[in-house]
Every structure is written in structure tokens, then in C-alpha cells.
Amino acid sequence: MTKDQKVVAIQEIKDLLQDAKVVYVADLDGLNAAKSSDFRRQAFKQNIKVKVVKNTLLQKAMEQIEGVDYSEMFETFKGNSALMIADTANAPAKLIKDFRKKEEKPALKSAFVQETFYVGDNNLDALVSIKSREEMIGEIIGLLQSPIQRVVSALQNKSETTEATAEEAAPAVEETPAEAAPEAPAAESTDETPAAE
């Protein structure tokens, strides 16, 4: 690789990393062409960018990124490395774990997720369990809706109870004049008596 080609390659990696919040470095070594293509296809479907990179170029690109010190990841840059960039924190980890149900690789080398570094394949389960932004928002909405739903339910039950009480009370009101009706003739008889005098 010429010096110019290296400069171009470093710039491409920098472009990928520039605004990345989720960065994984994985080892795809041992995957044949068909399996590697399958892995890339699945990554593409999940909106994960995968780029096989040279370790030295990846390190140089990371050193040039301002605002993030990726140096904790550098020790893992050995052998074959694939850079994985995603928007969802746990998407690459889930992809790696799902793919490993059938294969021994890919293996997680290191990751930078939510401003935290994870070094080593033993962190894969922890990364899988990280909730995505959408999942967290969904949970927060669910938590907020829960008390509101209870209040609405209570109000609906109260209004149904009030309606039922009103319906029960309505026949009682109708019965009252019927009970008062016998008193009315008594009043009439009282009126008739003075007339008889």
C-alpha cells in the first residue's frame, strides 16, 4: 500500500468514526468468503456498517479523532479486525452473538458504547443487554403511561358506577310519586268533607 493509499484509507476510517457513538472492533478471522458475506448482509439489514481494516491504519485514524481517546482499544488491534459502526448501542453485539450460534467467530475485540470502553470478548453479554435509545424511550413512556392508565381506568369505573347509581336512583324517584298517590285521595276526602257540611 502506497503512502497516498494509506492517507485515503485513514481518511475513510475517520469519516466512519467522526460522529460515531457506537464503535465495535471484531475479529472475523476464520470466516470463509460465504460466511463473511452472510455476516455483512445481516449487518447491512440492521443498519450496521462493517469495514475490514488494517490495525495500524485504524489506530492512526482513531488517534486523529478529536473528543474521544480510543487508546484503551489499541491493545486489541491484533490479527484481522473489522470495524463496526451502528446507531443502536447493542445491535452489533446482538449480531455477533446471533452469528456465533452457528460459528465460532466473529469475536469481540473491543467496543466504545455510550462513552464507555469494553475490552475483550467476555463483555459481549453485557453489551447485548444494553438497552437501545428506542427501548429506553419505550420503557419510559410505559412507566409514564402506567399511572395515567390507572387514573383513566379509575375515572371510567367511577363514571360507570355513577351512571349505575343514577339508573338505580331513577326508578326510586318514579316509585315515590306512586307511593304519594294514595295520600292524594286522602287529601281529596278531606276537601270533600268540608263541602258536605
Summary of the structure (lengths in Angstrom):
residues: 197
radius of gyration: 37.1
end to end distance: 134.8
largest distance: 136.1
contacts: 519
relative contact order: 0.12
helix: 61%
strand: 14%
